Amino acid sequence: METMSLDWLLSAYLLPYTGQTYKQYRSALRAWLRWCDLNDIDALRVHRSHIEAYCRWMRRDHPAATVREWVGVVLRFYRFVTEEGVLERDPGMGVRLPRSYRRSTGSFLTREQAGMFLDAAHGLGRQEYALCALLLLAGPRLSEALGLDVEDWNRADGTLRYRRKGGYEQEVRVADAVVEALAVHVGRRRGGPVFRARRGGRLRADAARNVVRLAGALVGRPDITPHSLRRTFCTLAMDAGMPEQDIMAAGGWSTRQMVDYYDMAQRGMTQRVGDAVAGLLGR
């Protein structure tokens, strides 16, 4: 076994990640290391049974999806450590994670509520409506929507260039209803953030969440968040019968296996998922 400190290995493992992914992975590893310390376990001498015991311990206070996500980070860390030659055997091999179901149990809007939500957002203002229409009818992550600059919008083609989770860029066609909302909101501007704060600069995430929460409250759904709209987009797209691959391309969902089989970049430009969702809502 090579001599490398745990701190060095953690830093090396986290090095490729940035933004929210980095924060999430770091938090997951810190939680694991705290558990190891509390149970007098050397983090570089663990066995599969230790990781499975950690899974069971986490299940007491966290849903299965959270346990799967956080422990998955731990498993990937030990795979990295093994590949680096620090461990002779990967202690995460064969660890049984809680099942992850296809449909999320989080909040989302029904088809009727989604239409009412957009009507409510329209009454809040041009920017508010454009933001809500984008989140609901195109399904980007909130960070991707707020990271858009006017230059990322191709008005002629009706496409947006997102900076996706993981650091890559993807150009995606959006529904005509979104294009129209953006045209009204952006007007003749040719640069700067698409969504702006009142005193200038880029709109903050907390302010965007308040917009969504207010529009939701107006239709009796104060629990709705930007991620609820992303979930709604996916749900309604499936209800509209859109191909799963197109939905993944539109929303930026991907796995290693899916990327191997499908050309996500091409589908991002040719899919009509946003139009299908907008059509369901009569937009």
N, C-alpha and C positions, 0 to 999 in steps of 0.2 A: 504494500500500500504506500502510495506517495504521501509525503508530509505536506499537507496544505491545511491552513486554518479554516475553520468553519466560516468566519467572516469573509475571508477571501473567496471561498466557494459561493457564498450567497451573492457577493458583489458580482462575481463572474457570471453567475446564472442570470441575474437581473439586468446585466449590461445591455442586451439587445432591446429591452423594452422601454417604452416612454409613456408619458401621460397617465391616463386612467389605468391602463393595463399594468404599468409599473407599480402604481400605488396599490392596486388590487393584489398583485402577486406578492408584493412586500408585506402587506397586511396579513395575507394568508400564511406566509412563512413565519412571520412573527408570532401569530397565534399558535402555530405548531410548536415553535421553539419554547414558548411559555409553558405549554402543556408538558413538553419533555422535561423542562426544569422542575416543574411541580411534582413530577413523578420520578425524578432522579434518573432520567434516561439520557445517555450520551447520544446526541443527534446523529453522530457518525457511526454509531454501533447499534442501530435499530434493526428490528426484525419485522417481518410482515405482520405479525400479531400485534406489535405496537401500533402500527398505522391503523389496523382494523379496530383496535381498542379506542383509538382516537376518533374514528368514524362513529363508533357507538356512543362515545361521550358527547360528540357534537350533536347527534340526533336528538338529545334531550332538550335542546333549546333552539335548534335550527331546522328549517324545512329540508327535505331531501335534496332539492336543487342546490341550496347553498352548500350543503355538506359535499355534494358531488363536485361543485365548482372549486371550493377551497382545498379539499383533499386532493383534487386533481392537480393543483399547483404543487403540492408536496410530492406527489408521484413523479411529476415531470422534473422536479429538482433532483430527486434521487436517480432518475434515469440519466440526467446530465452528469451527476457526480460519478456514476458508474462508467459512463462513456469516457470521462476524463481519467479513468484509471485509479481513482481514489478508493473505490470500493470494488471488491472482486465480484460481488453479486448484488444485483439490484433488489433492495428489500421491498420495493413496491410491486414486484412481479406477483400477479395473482391476487392482489388486493381487490376485494369485492365492494364496489361502490353502490350507494342507493340507486335505484332505478330512476331514470330521467324520462318523463313522459313527453309525448309529442306536443300536446297542447298545454300552454301555460295556465296556471290557476290564478294569475294576477287579474287586475281589473281591466275591462275593455268596454267599449260601447257597442250596443246592438246597431243594426242597420238604421232603425228608426231614430235612435238616440244620436247616431253620428250625423244624420241630416240636421237634427235640431241643434246639435253642437255647433256645426258650421254656421247656421243661421244666427246663433247667439254670438259667435265670434265676429261675424260680419258687423254686428251692431256696436262692437267695441272700438272699431277703428281699422284703418287700412293695414297698418303693420300687424295688428293683432290678428286680423283675418288671414293675411298672407302667411303668418307663422303657423297658425292652426291648420290652414289648408295644406301647407307643405307637410307638416308632421302627420296629418291624418291621411292625405291622399298620395303621399310619396314614401312615408315610413322611415325617414332617416333618424339616426340617433340625434338627441338634442345637441350634442357637441358638434356634430356634422352640420346641422342646420345653422347654428350660431356662428360657425367658422366660415360660412360662405361670404365671399366678397362679390360685389356686382360683376367683377371680371370673370367670376366662375359661372356666370349665367350666359348661355348662348341663346339669345332671344330668337334668332332665326330658326334654330333647330329645336328649341324647347328642351334643352338639356342643362343639367347642373353638374358641376365638377366638385364632388365631395372629397374631403380628406378623411378617409375611412380609419376606423380603429385598426391599429397595426401599422399606421404610417403610410399606406399607399393611397394613391388617388384613383378615383373612378368616375367616369362621366356617365350619367344616367338620364334617360329621357323621363320627363314627368308629365302628368296629365295636363291637358289644356286648361282645366280649371285652375291649376296651380300657376301656370304661365300667366293667365289673366290676372290672378290675384297679385302676382309679383309685378306685373306691368303697372298696375294701378298704384301699388305701394312704392316701387322704385322710381317710377316716373322717368325723368330725363337724366338721372344720375348715371355716371359712367365709371364710378370707382367708389371704394370704401366698403365697409361692412353692409351686407344686405339688411340686417336687423340692427338698429341703432338704439342706444340709450338716449334718454331725453336731453342729457347734457353733453351729448357727443360720445364718440367711441362705440365699441361693440356692445350689444345688449348682453347683459349678464344672465347666467343660467337661472339664478333665483328669480329674476324679473320675468323671464320666459315661463317659468313654472307657475308664477302667479297669474299670468295671462291665461294659461291653460286651465288652471284651477278655477278662475273666475268664470270662464266660458262653461266649464263643466257644472259649476254651481247653479248657473242660470237655467240649466235643464235638469236640475235635481241630482247631479252626479259630482259632488265636490271632491270625490276620491280620485278623479281622473288626473293623471299626470302625463307628461310628454311620452313616457315609455308606454303608458296605457294606449296612447294614440298609435304608437308603433305596433303594438300588439293587435290593436283593432285593424290596422292596415293589413296585417298578415292574415288575420281571421277572415276579413271580408274578401280578400283576394282569393283565399281558398274556397270560400262560399261561392264566388263568381266563377269557379272552375278553372282558374289560371294554373298553368304548369308550375310545379314546385320549383323547378330550376329558374324560371323567370321571376318568381317571388323572391328567391334568394338573391338573384342579381339586382333586383330593384332595391331591396332593403339592405344589401351588403352582408347578408348572412352567408357564411361559408364554412366548410370543414376541409381538411386536407383531402379526404376522399372525394368530395364534390368537386374541388378544384381540379383534381386529376381527370375527372370525367367530362367537365363542362367548361366551355369558354365563357367565363363570367363577364369579361369585358364586352364581348360582342352582344351577349344577351342584355347587358345593361343599356345598350344603345338601341336595341330593336324591340325589347319587350313593351307590352301595352298594359301592364298591370295597373298603373295609375288611372288610365282611362276606364278600365273595368270597374275599379272601385268608385271612381267619380260617376260612372254610369249608374251604378246601383243606387247612388244617392241623388240622381237626377241633376248632376252638376255639369 
